[in-house]
Amino acid sequence: MKIESQMMDATTSMGANNIATSSRTNAPPMMAPTEKPEKFFGIDFKWWQQKMSFYLTTLCLQWFTSEDAPEVPEGTSDKDRFVIVEAWKHSNFLCRNYILSGLQDDLNNVYSGTKTSKEL
């Protein structure tokens, strides 16, 4: 009975952290890294897009190209809200810059002003 009580207390205290860690626990397991695709020079976009998509998938970042920032549920503590928002910003930053680094310099200059990976 005492063990069950301790487990319930631990589970309750972890409830606040569940939101912040849900993206990690729901994410597929990390795949072995793949070779970075060649830079896109304006020719054969579909081929480059497929290679970049696979590359981002191996880094568990592909979903940032199709989803908006998560909406934080009301009642979430300021600390958890901060963690959720900052984690999303960091991962979006990585995804966006992996894509930008795969573009020829002229194209990189054109698209470097985008704010999110989805927009890019």
N, C-alpha and C positions, 0 to 999 in steps of 0.2 A: 504494500500500500504506500509506503514511504517512497519507494522507487517510482511508482506511478505519479505521485505528487511532484517529485523532482522533475520527471519528464514533462509533465504538464506545464510547470513553471518555465522550463527551458524552451518549450515550444511556444508559449505565450510571449516570452521575451524576444524570441526570434521573429515574431510576427511582423514587427516594424522593418526588419531587414529583408523579409521576403520580397517586398516590392523592389528593393534596390538590387537584389540578386536574381530576380526572376529572369532577366534577359540572359544571364549566364547559365542558369539551370535549364532554360528552355532551348538554348542554342545547341545546335548539333555539335558533336565532339570535334575537336580540332583535327583537320586533315593534314597530311604531310604537305609542306610548302611545295609549290610548283614554280616553275620558271616564270619570271616576269615577262609579260608579252612585249613584243617589239613596240617601238613608238608608232603612233598613228600619224601618217603623213598626208592624209586626205584621200587615200586610195584603199578600196576594199574594206569599207567600214564594218560591214556585217562580220567579216572574219575577225577583225580586231575587237569588236564588241563581244563576240563569243569568247575570245581568249581572255579579255579583261574580266568578263563575268565569271569565268571559271577561276581566274586568279583571285578575285575578291571572295569567291565562295570558299576557297581553301583558307583564306584569312578570316572567315566568319564575318565578313563585312558586306556581303552582297545585298542584304535586306535594306541597307541604308539607301540604296538607289531607287527603292520603290515605296518606302514608307516615310511618313512625317514623324516629327518628334513625338514621343509618347505624351499623352495627357496624364498628368499626375492626379490621382484620385483626391477628392476633397477630404480633409481630415488627416492628410499625411503631414507628419511633423516637418518643420523647416529643415532639419538636418537630413531627413530622408529625401525630401524634395530636392535639396541641393545635390545630394549624391546621385539621384536619378538623372537630373538635368545635366550635371557635369559629365557623367558617364556617357550619356548620349552625345553631348558636344564633342567629347574626346574621340569617340569611335567614328562619328561623322567626319571629323577633321581628318582622321587617318584615311578613311575611304575616299573622301574628296581629293586628298593629295596623292593617293595612289593613282587615281584616275588622271589627275592633272600631270603627274610625272610620266604618264604613258602617252602624252600628246607631244607632237612636234612643238618647238618653242613658240612659233607664230600662233599656233592654236592655243597653247597654254596661256599666252598673253591675252587672247580674246576671252577665254573662259575662266580666268583666274578670279574674276569678280563674283562668281557665284557663291551663294551662302551655304547651300546644302548639296549633298551628293545627289539627291533626287532631282534638284533643279539642274545640276550639271548633266 
